[in-house]
Amino acid sequence: MRLRRREVAPLPPERVRTLAAREGWLVESPDALRAGFGRRLLCVRLDEGLEGAGAGADALAGVELSGEDGPSGTGVVAFATLPFDRSLAGQLDVPEYVLTQTADGRAFLTSPEDSPDPRERIEAVELPTQGLQAPVELELRPTPEGYARLVARAVEELRTKELDKVVLARAVRGAVGAPIDPGALAARLRRREAVSTLYSLPTPERRRFVGASPELLARRRGTEVRCHPLAGTIALPSDGAAEGYGEWLLHSGKNLHEHAVVVDEIVARLAEIADDVDADPAPSIVALGSVAHLGTWIVAHGDPAPDALAVARLLHPTAAVGGRPRDEALAALARLERHDRGHFAGPLGWVDAQGDGEWWLGLRGVVLDGAQFEAWAGAGIVPESDPIAEREETRNKLAVVLSALLSESV
């Protein structure tokens, strides 16, 4: 297989975003809009999920690349959304076209040499007009009261067993009256959550996972790996008057404990592969549309650094979405949640043939299947957790994505 990369004039981002969101692969961070569309040229199966070794940048090495030079992520690129469960199969997809438009105004297109120019197709994309829809079916799993009871059970386990933290999640499943347009959902999330990374990716089950993730699991560029875990949350007032909320979060013992558990674990795991690992001495506030989190930048250097998928394999699931210790926390989740998270909180993003890439956590997202949808949210439970407060935290997180889909609050 032979691909050619060339620098092109930037194309209308709203049309590129809509095309990729509806029928391709979209990962749009504040730094770059990265869109794949057209045929699936190559599918690399991860039959053992992240538990298996190998497949990553090496699987793309057989694809030849010619043409102009360009930054990482603009040549041979594979996209994926992987399940939360490390043992479940996943896949990496190399699309026919990969278009990357960077924040500094440059654009690069990679495609087979014999593929037609896609610009006419992009210019002809119909922009989304679908509005919010009322739910015709709705199921909360578990109910809000049931979730609070699970949190109380988890707190008891945390106080009596060798667990530092466990992340309990709950789901909303339902249906609306007409098939959901992923392009319309992506456009609304882009407007509402501009500082997050927008994604719309096909799953192997022929569904589509659309959302706006605030949390970077890992970014690999050459010898450098960066992580930006979030843990510790406070809801922000709807009137935008958030003064004092961040200061409270920065001095909340419960939230600082929850955050430190995540940072300490990531630093320890990166130390297994890196020559030096540095973390911010104290967390900072990451303010989103309706909630704020504690965030810490972690930077590691290794020569050579493992490819981006290998870094995701090392880190996932972090204590931000699973718990600590990892194995004991996952066993507790199996007892307490008792249903499959699917792609919620799994890694999603891209890796290129040089091993560079970005993996975000599949948060603030909804799985679409025609007119049906499923959304998840979780909260980090530590011994100091209050069941009602954790229930409300998950409600606020669910509201971020559901308010971009439904005309009625859940």
C-alpha positions as CSV (number, residue, x, y, z in Angstrom):
1,M,0.0,0.0,0.0
2,R,1.3,3.4,-0.9
3,L,0.1,6.8,0.4
4,R,1.1,10.3,-0.5
5,R,1.1,13.3,1.8
6,R,0.8,16.9,0.6
7,E,0.2,20.3,2.1
8,V,-3.1,21.8,0.9
9,A,-5.1,24.9,1.4
10,P,-7.3,24.6,4.6
11,L,-10.8,23.4,4.0
12,P,-14.0,24.6,5.8
13,P,-13.6,23.1,9.2
14,E,-17.4,22.8,9.8
15,R,-17.8,20.7,6.7
16,V,-14.7,18.5,7.4
17,R,-16.0,18.0,11.0
18,T,-19.5,17.1,9.8
19,L,-18.3,14.6,7.2
20,A,-15.9,12.8,9.6
21,A,-18.4,12.9,12.4
22,R,-21.1,11.2,10.3
23,E,-19.2,8.6,8.4
24,G,-15.5,8.7,9.3
25,W,-13.0,9.2,12.1
26,L,-12.8,12.5,13.9
27,V,-10.4,13.6,16.7
28,E,-10.4,17.4,17.1
29,S,-8.3,18.9,19.9
30,P,-7.7,22.6,20.5
31,D,-4.4,22.1,18.6
32,A,-5.6,20.3,15.5
33,L,-8.6,19.0,13.6
34,R,-7.8,15.5,12.5
35,A,-10.3,13.8,10.2
36,G,-10.4,10.5,8.4
37,F,-13.0,9.6,5.8
38,G,-13.5,7.4,2.8
39,R,-12.7,3.6,2.7
40,R,-11.0,1.7,5.5
41,L,-7.7,0.9,3.8
42,L,-6.3,-1.2,6.7
43,C,-7.8,-2.7,9.8
44,V,-5.3,-3.9,12.4
45,R,-7.1,-6.3,14.9
46,L,-6.2,-6.2,18.5
47,D,-7.7,-9.6,19.3
48,E,-6.4,-9.6,22.9
49,G,-7.2,-6.0,23.4
50,L,-4.6,-4.0,25.4
51,E,-3.6,-7.2,27.2
52,G,-1.9,-8.4,24.0
53,A,1.6,-7.2,23.0
54,G,2.8,-5.9,19.7
55,A,0.4,-4.1,17.4
56,G,0.9,-0.4,17.3
57,A,3.2,1.7,15.1
58,D,4.9,-1.6,13.9
59,A,1.6,-2.7,12.2
60,L,1.8,0.5,10.0
61,A,5.4,0.0,9.0
62,G,4.4,-1.8,5.7
63,V,2.5,1.2,4.4
64,E,4.7,3.3,2.1
65,L,4.5,7.1,2.4
66,S,5.7,9.5,-0.3
67,G,5.2,13.2,-1.0
68,E,6.0,16.3,1.2
69,D,7.2,16.4,4.7
70,G,4.8,17.1,7.5
71,P,4.4,17.1,11.3
72,S,3.5,13.9,13.2
73,G,-0.1,12.7,12.7
74,T,-0.2,13.8,9.1
75,G,1.1,10.7,7.3
76,V,0.1,7.1,7.9
77,V,-2.4,7.4,10.7
78,A,-4.6,4.8,12.4
79,F,-7.6,5.8,14.5
80,A,-9.3,3.7,17.3
81,T,-11.8,3.7,20.1
82,L,-10.9,0.9,22.4
83,P,-13.1,-0.8,25.1
84,F,-12.7,0.0,28.8
85,D,-12.0,-3.7,29.5
86,R,-8.4,-4.3,28.6
87,S,-9.0,-7.9,27.6
88,L,-11.7,-7.1,25.0
89,A,-10.8,-7.0,21.3
90,G,-10.3,-3.7,19.5
91,Q,-9.0,-2.5,16.1
92,L,-7.0,0.3,14.5
93,D,-8.4,1.8,11.3
94,V,-6.3,3.5,8.6
95,P,-8.7,5.6,6.4
96,E,-8.4,6.4,2.7
97,Y,-8.1,10.1,3.5
98,V,-6.5,11.7,6.6
99,L,-6.9,15.5,6.7
100,T,-5.1,17.4,9.5
101,Q,-5.7,21.1,10.0
102,T,-3.5,22.7,12.7
103,A,-4.3,25.7,14.9
104,D,-1.6,27.7,13.1
105,G,-3.5,27.5,9.8
106,R,-1.7,24.7,8.0
107,A,-3.4,21.6,6.4
108,F,-2.1,18.3,5.3
109,L,-3.9,15.6,3.3
110,T,-2.7,12.0,3.0
111,S,-4.3,9.5,0.7
112,P,-3.6,6.8,-1.9
113,E,-2.0,8.2,-5.1
114,D,-4.9,7.0,-7.2
115,S,-7.7,8.3,-5.0
116,P,-9.7,11.2,-6.4
117,D,-9.3,14.7,-4.9
118,P,-11.8,14.9,-1.9
119,R,-12.3,18.6,-1.9
120,E,-15.4,18.6,-4.0
121,R,-16.9,16.0,-1.7
122,I,-16.1,18.1,1.4
123,E,-17.5,21.3,-0.1
124,A,-20.7,19.5,-0.9
125,V,-21.3,18.3,2.6
126,E,-24.7,19.4,4.0
127,L,-24.3,21.0,7.4
128,P,-26.4,19.6,10.2
129,T,-29.8,21.1,10.9
130,Q,-31.2,18.5,13.3
131,G,-32.3,19.9,16.7
132,L,-32.6,18.4,20.1
133,Q,-35.1,15.6,20.4
134,A,-37.4,14.4,23.3
135,P,-36.7,10.9,24.6
136,V,-39.3,8.3,23.8
137,E,-37.5,5.6,25.9
138,L,-35.3,6.1,29.0
139,E,-33.6,3.7,31.4
140,L,-31.3,4.7,34.2
141,R,-28.8,1.9,35.2
142,P,-28.8,1.9,38.1
143,T,-31.4,4.4,39.4
144,P,-30.0,7.5,41.1
145,E,-31.0,6.0,44.5
146,G,-29.5,2.7,43.5
147,Y,-26.2,4.4,42.6
148,A,-26.1,6.2,45.9
149,R,-26.5,2.9,47.6
150,L,-23.6,1.4,45.5
151,V,-21.4,4.4,46.6
152,A,-22.2,3.7,50.2
153,R,-21.2,0.0,49.7
154,A,-18.0,1.1,48.0
155,V,-17.1,3.4,50.9
156,E,-17.5,0.5,53.3
157,E,-15.2,-1.6,51.2
158,L,-12.6,1.2,51.0
159,R,-12.6,1.5,54.7
160,T,-12.1,-2.2,55.4
161,K,-10.0,-3.5,52.4
162,E,-6.7,-2.7,50.6
163,L,-8.3,-0.1,48.2
164,D,-7.4,3.5,47.9
165,K,-10.0,4.5,45.3
166,V,-12.6,3.0,43.0
167,V,-14.4,4.8,40.2
168,L,-18.1,3.9,40.1
169,A,-20.1,4.6,36.9
170,R,-23.7,4.7,35.9
171,A,-25.5,4.8,32.5
172,V,-28.5,6.3,30.8
173,R,-30.0,4.3,27.9
174,G,-32.8,5.5,25.7
175,A,-34.2,6.4,22.3
176,V,-35.5,9.4,20.5
177,G,-38.0,9.7,17.7
178,A,-35.6,9.9,14.7
179,P,-32.1,8.6,13.9
180,I,-29.6,10.8,15.6
181,D,-27.3,12.9,13.3
182,P,-23.7,12.5,14.7
183,G,-22.8,15.6,12.8
184,A,-25.4,17.7,14.7
185,L,-24.3,16.3,18.0
186,A,-20.6,16.9,17.3
187,A,-21.4,20.5,16.2
188,R,-23.3,21.3,19.4
189,L,-20.5,19.7,21.6
190,R,-17.9,21.7,19.7
191,R,-19.7,24.9,20.6
192,R,-20.3,24.0,24.2
193,E,-17.0,22.3,25.1
194,A,-14.4,24.2,23.0
195,V,-11.5,23.3,25.4
196,S,-12.2,19.6,25.3
197,T,-11.2,17.2,22.5
198,L,-14.1,16.4,20.2
199,Y,-14.4,12.9,18.9
200,S,-16.7,10.8,16.6
201,L,-15.4,7.3,15.9
202,P,-17.0,4.1,14.6
203,T,-16.9,1.1,16.9
204,P,-16.4,-2.5,15.8
205,E,-20.0,-3.1,16.7
206,R,-21.1,-0.7,13.9
207,R,-22.1,2.0,16.3
208,R,-20.7,5.5,16.7
209,F,-19.1,7.0,19.8
210,V,-19.4,10.8,19.9
211,G,-18.3,13.1,22.7
212,A,-16.0,15.8,24.0
213,S,-13.3,14.4,26.3
214,P,-11.5,16.7,28.7
215,E,-8.8,14.2,29.7
216,L,-5.6,13.4,27.9
217,L,-4.4,9.9,28.8
218,A,-1.1,10.2,26.9
219,R,0.5,12.2,24.0
220,R,3.7,10.8,22.6
221,R,6.0,13.0,20.5
222,G,9.4,11.5,19.8
223,T,11.1,10.9,23.1
224,E,8.5,12.8,25.1
225,V,5.3,11.5,26.7
226,R,2.7,13.9,28.3
227,C,-0.3,13.0,30.4
228,H,-2.9,15.3,31.9
229,P,-5.0,13.3,34.4
230,L,-8.2,14.9,35.9
231,A,-9.6,13.9,39.2
232,G,-11.6,15.9,41.8
233,T,-14.7,17.7,40.6
234,I,-17.0,20.5,41.5
235,A,-20.2,21.6,39.7
236,L,-20.2,25.2,38.4
237,P,-23.2,27.4,38.7
238,S,-25.3,27.8,35.6
239,D,-25.2,31.6,35.7
240,G,-21.4,31.5,35.1
241,A,-20.6,33.2,38.5
242,A,-17.9,30.6,39.5
243,E,-15.7,32.9,41.6
244,G,-14.5,30.9,44.7
245,Y,-15.4,27.5,43.3
246,G,-11.9,26.7,42.1
247,E,-10.3,28.0,45.3
248,W,-12.6,25.6,47.3
249,L,-11.6,22.7,45.0
250,L,-7.9,23.4,45.5
251,H,-8.3,23.1,49.2
252,S,-10.7,20.2,49.4
253,G,-9.1,17.4,51.3
254,K,-11.3,14.7,49.7
255,N,-10.7,15.9,46.2
256,L,-6.9,16.5,46.7
257,H,-6.7,12.9,48.0
258,E,-8.6,11.5,45.0
259,H,-6.4,13.5,42.6
260,A,-3.1,12.5,44.2
261,V,-4.0,8.8,44.0
262,V,-4.2,9.2,40.2
263,V,-1.1,11.3,39.7
264,D,1.1,9.0,41.9
265,E,0.0,5.9,40.0
266,I,0.8,7.5,36.5
267,V,4.2,8.7,37.7
268,A,5.1,5.3,39.0
269,R,4.0,3.6,35.8
270,L,5.8,6.0,33.5
271,A,9.0,5.5,35.6
272,E,9.0,2.0,34.2
273,I,9.7,3.2,30.7
274,A,11.2,6.7,31.1
275,D,14.6,8.1,32.1
276,D,12.9,11.0,34.0
277,V,9.4,11.8,35.0
278,D,8.2,15.2,36.3
279,A,4.8,16.3,37.5
280,D,3.5,19.7,38.5
281,P,4.1,20.2,42.2
282,A,0.4,21.1,42.7
283,P,-2.8,20.6,40.6
284,S,-4.5,23.4,38.7
285,I,-8.1,24.1,37.9
286,V,-9.5,22.9,34.6
287,A,-12.9,24.6,34.1
288,L,-15.3,23.2,31.6
289,G,-18.9,24.2,30.8
290,S,-20.6,22.9,33.8
291,V,-17.9,21.4,36.0
292,A,-14.3,22.1,37.1
293,H,-11.6,19.5,37.8
294,L,-8.2,19.3,39.3
295,G,-5.6,18.6,36.7
296,T,-1.9,17.9,36.7
297,W,0.6,17.8,33.8
298,I,3.0,14.9,33.9
299,V,6.0,14.8,31.4
300,A,8.3,11.9,30.9
301,H,11.3,11.4,28.6
302,G,12.7,8.2,27.3
303,D,15.1,7.4,24.5
304,P,13.5,5.7,22.8
305,A,10.0,6.2,24.1
306,P,7.5,3.4,23.4
307,D,4.9,4.2,20.7
308,A,1.7,5.9,21.7
309,L,-0.4,2.7,21.8
310,A,2.2,1.0,24.0
311,V,2.0,4.0,26.4
312,A,-1.8,3.6,26.5
313,R,-1.3,-0.1,27.1
314,L,0.9,0.7,30.1
315,L,-1.4,3.3,31.7
316,H,-5.0,2.1,31.0
317,P,-7.0,2.1,33.1
318,T,-5.6,4.8,35.3
319,A,-7.0,5.4,38.8
320,A,-9.0,8.3,37.2
321,V,-11.4,5.8,35.6
322,G,-10.7,2.5,37.4
323,G,-9.2,2.8,40.8
324,R,-6.1,1.8,42.8
325,P,-4.7,-0.8,43.2
326,R,-5.8,-1.5,39.6
327,D,-6.6,-5.3,39.9
328,E,-8.5,-4.9,43.2
329,A,-10.4,-1.9,42.0
330,L,-11.5,-3.7,38.8
331,A,-12.6,-6.6,40.8
332,A,-14.7,-4.3,43.0
333,L,-16.2,-2.7,39.9
334,A,-17.2,-6.1,38.6
335,R,-19.1,-6.7,41.9
336,L,-20.7,-3.3,42.1
337,E,-21.4,-2.2,38.5
338,R,-22.3,-5.6,37.1
339,H,-22.7,-4.4,33.5
340,D,-20.2,-3.8,30.6
341,R,-19.0,-0.2,30.2
342,G,-18.3,-0.8,26.5
343,H,-16.2,2.1,25.2
344,F,-16.9,4.5,28.1
345,A,-13.6,5.5,29.7
346,G,-11.6,3.5,27.2
347,P,-8.7,5.0,25.2
348,L,-9.5,6.7,21.9
349,G,-7.4,8.6,19.5
350,W,-4.7,7.9,17.0
351,V,-1.2,6.5,16.4
352,D,1.0,7.1,13.3
353,A,3.7,5.0,11.7
354,Q,6.5,6.9,13.6
355,G,4.9,5.9,16.9
356,D,3.6,9.4,17.7
357,G,0.0,9.8,18.8
358,E,-2.6,10.9,21.2
359,W,-5.0,8.9,23.4
360,W,-7.9,10.5,25.2
361,L,-10.3,8.9,27.7
362,G,-13.7,8.1,26.3
363,L,-15.5,10.5,28.6
364,R,-18.5,12.9,28.2
365,G,-19.6,10.8,25.2
366,V,-22.7,9.0,23.9
367,V,-22.8,5.8,21.8
368,L,-25.3,6.1,18.9
369,D,-27.1,3.4,17.1
370,G,-29.8,4.9,14.9
371,A,-32.3,6.5,17.2
372,Q,-30.9,4.8,20.3
373,F,-28.3,6.2,22.6
374,E,-26.3,5.3,25.7
375,A,-24.2,7.6,27.9
376,W,-22.1,7.0,31.0
377,A,-20.6,9.0,33.8
378,G,-18.5,8.0,36.8
379,A,-17.2,9.4,40.1
380,G,-14.0,8.7,42.0
381,I,-14.9,7.1,45.4
382,V,-12.5,7.4,48.3
383,P,-13.2,6.7,52.0
384,E,-14.3,10.4,52.5
385,S,-16.9,10.2,49.7
386,D,-20.5,11.2,50.4
387,P,-23.0,9.0,48.4
388,I,-25.4,11.9,47.6
389,A,-22.6,14.2,46.4
390,E,-21.1,11.5,44.2
391,R,-24.6,10.9,42.7
392,E,-24.9,14.6,41.9
393,E,-21.4,14.6,40.4
394,T,-22.4,11.9,37.9
395,R,-25.7,13.7,37.1
396,N,-23.7,16.9,36.3
397,K,-21.3,15.0,34.0
398,L,-24.2,13.2,32.2
399,A,-25.9,16.6,31.7
400,V,-22.9,17.8,29.6
401,V,-23.5,15.4,26.8
402,L,-27.2,14.7,27.2
403,S,-28.0,18.4,27.0
404,A,-26.5,18.4,23.5
405,L,-28.8,15.5,22.5
406,L,-32.1,15.8,24.4
407,S,-34.6,18.6,24.7
408,E,-35.5,17.4,28.2
409,S,-33.2,17.1,31.2
410,V,-32.7,13.6,32.7
